[in-house]
C-alpha cells in the first residue's frame, strides 16, 4: 500500500510509518520486511495487519499490568472517519488504513530495548556457549540450546537509529539518565513477559523471548511501539518443541534462510524474494495471529 499520507511525518521506520495528528500519532504498519538490517524490495501480504492487530490484542490484555499508548485501532470505516476528521486533508486518507493502523498517545520514548528471555536461543545461546553468560548474567553450566531457563532474564540493549543494538552498560544507564527508572523497566518487562508466556502456552505457543519499548505519557511509564508480535518475539509451537537444537519460529525465518542461501552479500540492494517464500512467510504471520487470538484478520 502507499503510505505517503497527506500528514506531517513523525518517523519512518523499516516497517512502520508514524504521522502527526495533533496531540496523537497515527501508526501505520506496512507490509515492508527487512532482513539483516536491509529493507527488501517486496512486501509480505498481511504482515502489517498482523503486527498492528496482534499488538492491539496484547495492549488490551496487558493494560491491567501497565498502561500503554493505544487509543484506538483503525478497524472500521467509523473509526477511520473519526481519524479523517483530525486531518486537514481527510479525503486523502485511504481505506487501506483499516486493519493496519492505530491511533496512539504521544510519548517520550526511552531509547532502550527491554529484552526478556525465557529460553536460551539465538544470539543468547551463542554467547552462553562461548562465555557461560548472557550479558552480565552468569548462567548454570550444562544448559542446552532452546532450553527453558529456571526463570526469565532481563537483558536490555541500546536502541539506535544509526548502529546495531548492543548490550546496555552501566555507563549507558548513566548517560541516558534512566538509573531511577531502570528497576521499574526490569520489573514491568518481567511481569508482562510472564503473563504473556503463560497465556500463550495455554494456546500451544511458546514465547521464547521478546522485547518491549517504554516511554512516558504525562510523566507516567507506559508501553509503546509494538507488543509481542512475530517481529519482536520468538514464537515456537509447543507440539514441535525439542530441547537441544534451534526451533522453527513463526516469523520471517523463511526469508532469512532463502537470503542466506542465495549468496547475497547482505548489503543493499536486497534481491527480490521468490513468490513461494513470500507466501510461506505470510502464512506464518497469519497462523500465529490466529493461534494467539482465535480470531481472523480484519480489514
N, C-alpha and C positions, 0 to 999 in steps of 0.2 A: 504494500500500500504506500501511497505518497504521504509522508509525514511532514511535509513542509507546510505547516499550517499558518494561517494569517494571524499569528500571535507572537508576542515577544518571546524569544528563546531564552530559557533559563539555563539549560545544559543539554548537550547532546552526547550521549554515551555510545558504547558499542552496540547496545541493544535498545536502550530506552531514550526517548526524546521527551524533554521536560519543558513545559511552557508556562509563562507567567499569566495568572488570572487574578490580578489584584492581590488580595491577601492570601490567595490559594494558588496551588500549582496543578497543572494538568500533566499527568504522566502517561505517556503512550508507549506501550510495549510492542515493539515491532517484531517482525519475523526474521530480522537480521541474526546472523550467527557468527561468532568469532571462534577461532582456534589458534592456539599458540600466539595469542595477542594480535592476531590479524583478522579483520572482518572479511568474510568470504563474499564473492560476487553474487551469491544466490541466497535466498532465504529458505526457511523451513516452515512449510504451511502449518498454521495454527500454533506455532511456538509462542508468539506474543500473547495469544489468548490464554494459553496455559499459564504462562508466567503471571499475567495480570489476575486471572480468576483464582489461581491457586494461592497467590499472595493474599488476596482479599479473604479467601476462606480461612487462612491461618491468622490473619489480623483479627478477624471476628472471634475465632476460637481462643486466642491468647489475650484478648483485651482485659480479661479479669486478672491476668498476671501483671500486665503493664500496658499503659495506654500506647496508642500508635497514631500515625499521621493520617490514616484513612478517614475521609469524609463520605465519599460516595463512589460506588463502582458505576461506570457508564455502561449499564447492561440493558438499556431500553431506550426507545425513542423519547419517552417522557423525561428521563434524566438527561439525555443528550440535549434536549431543548432547554433545560434549565442551564446547562453549561453554555449553550449558544447565547443565552441572554446575558452572560458575563462577558461575552466577546464584543468588540467593536465592529466585527465583520461576521456576524453569526451565520449568515447563509453559506459561508465558505467552509464551515466545519463539516467534514464528510460523515455520512452514516457509518462508514467503516471504523469509526472510533468505538462503536458499540462492541463490547466484549473484550476490548484490548486496552482500555484506558480507565483511569480513576482520578478523582479529584482528591487532593490531599492538602493538609495544612503545611504551611511553610515551617521549616525547622532549621535551627543552627546545627549543621552536621558535625559530628565528632569524627575526625579523619582516621578511624581505626576499624579494621575488620575484626570483629569479635568471633573468632573461630572456636567451635566446640567439637571435640572428637570423642565419640563413644566407642569407636572401633579403630584398630590400628591398620591404616591403609594409605595408599598413595604416597605422597612425599613424606608423611609422618612415619610410615613403615620403613622407607629408605633411610631416613635419619636414625631411627631406632636401631636398624641393622648395623649402622656404622658407629654410633656413639652410645647406644643404650638409653638415649634420652629423646624427648620430643621438646624442642625449645630448651628451656632450662629445667624441665621436669624429668627427674630420674624415674625410670620405669623398671619393674622387676625383670630379671633375666628370664629367657625362655618363652616369651610371648611370640605367637605365630602370626603370620600375615593374616589380616582381616579378623583377628580375634577380638572379641568384646573386652574392653578394659574393665577393671574392677569398679571403676567409677569414671564418669566423663571428665575430661580435662579441658582447661581453657588455655588456648594457645593463640593469643591475638597477634595480628600483624599490622604493619603500616598500610595505609591506603593512599596511593599516589596516582596522579594522572600522567606522570612522566617517567616512572620507573616501576620495576617489578616490586610487588609487595614483599616485605621481609619481616622476620620476627620482631615484635615490638621489644625495645630495650628500656631499661630504667631511664636512660637519657632521653629517649623518645617521650616517655611519660612526663618527664620534667619539662621538655621543650614544648610539648603540646598542652601543658598545664592541666592535665587530667588526673593528677595524683589524688585529688579529693573525691573524684567520681569513679576511680578505677575499680575499686572493690565492688561498687554497685553494678558496674558493667559486667563484671565476672558473675556476680550473684544472679542477676537477671538473665544473663545468657544461659547459665546452667539450669535455671528454673524452666525457661521456655523450651530449651532442648529436651529436658527430661519429660516434660509434659507431651511434647510432640512425638518423641520417641515411643512413649508408652501408647499413645493414641494410634500411631501408625502401625505398631507391632500387632495390635489387635485386628488390623486390616490386612495383615500379611506382608507389610513393608517394613524393612529395617532402615532407619535413618542413621547411617554410619557416622556422618559428620555434617556440619553445616556452618554457615557464617551469618552473623547478624550485623546490622548497622543501626546506630542510635544517633539521636540528636536531641536538642532542647526545643520544646514548644512552650512558649510563655514561661521560660526558665525551668520547665519540668522535663525530666527524662522521658523519651518516647522512642518506640521502634519506628524506623523509617525504611525507605527504599523497598526492596523485595523481601519476601519471607518464606523460607522453606520450600523453594522451588528446585527443579532439576538443574538450574544454572548456579544455585548457591548451596546445594546439598548433594550428598551421595546417597541415593536410594537403591536398596537391594531388595530382592524378593526373598521372603523367608523360606519358601519351599525350595529355593535353589542355593541357599546359603551353605557353604562349606569352609571351615577354617583351614588355612594353610596355603591359600593362593588368592589372587585377585578375583573379584566378583563382577559379574555383569551388572551394569548400572543403568538406571532409567535416565539417561542424559545423552549428551552428544558424542558418546564413545564411538559409534559407527563413523562419525565424521573424522575424529582423531585417527582412528585405525586406518581409514582409507587414505587420508593425507600422509600418514607416516609411511604407508606402503607405496605411495605414488612417486616418491623421490623428490618431492617438493622441498626446497631448502628452508622453509618456514620464514621466508621474507616476502613482503608484498611485491607483486600482487599474488594472491592465493588462486589456485586453479578452480575451475567450475566443478562442482560435485556431480557425479552421475545421478540420474533420476532415482535409481533403486536405493542409493544411500540417503538421498533426501527423504524419500518416503519411509524408509526404515526408521530414520531419526524422528520424523513427525509422529509415527506410530508410538514410539517410546514415550514421547512427551504426553500424547493423549492418553495412553494406557495408565501412566502413573497418576494423572489427574483423576481419571475415572475410579481408580482403586482407592485413592485417598478421600475423595469427596462423595463417591456414589452417585455422581451427577454427570450430566453431559455438558460439553462446552456450549456457551451461549454466544450469540452474535454471528 
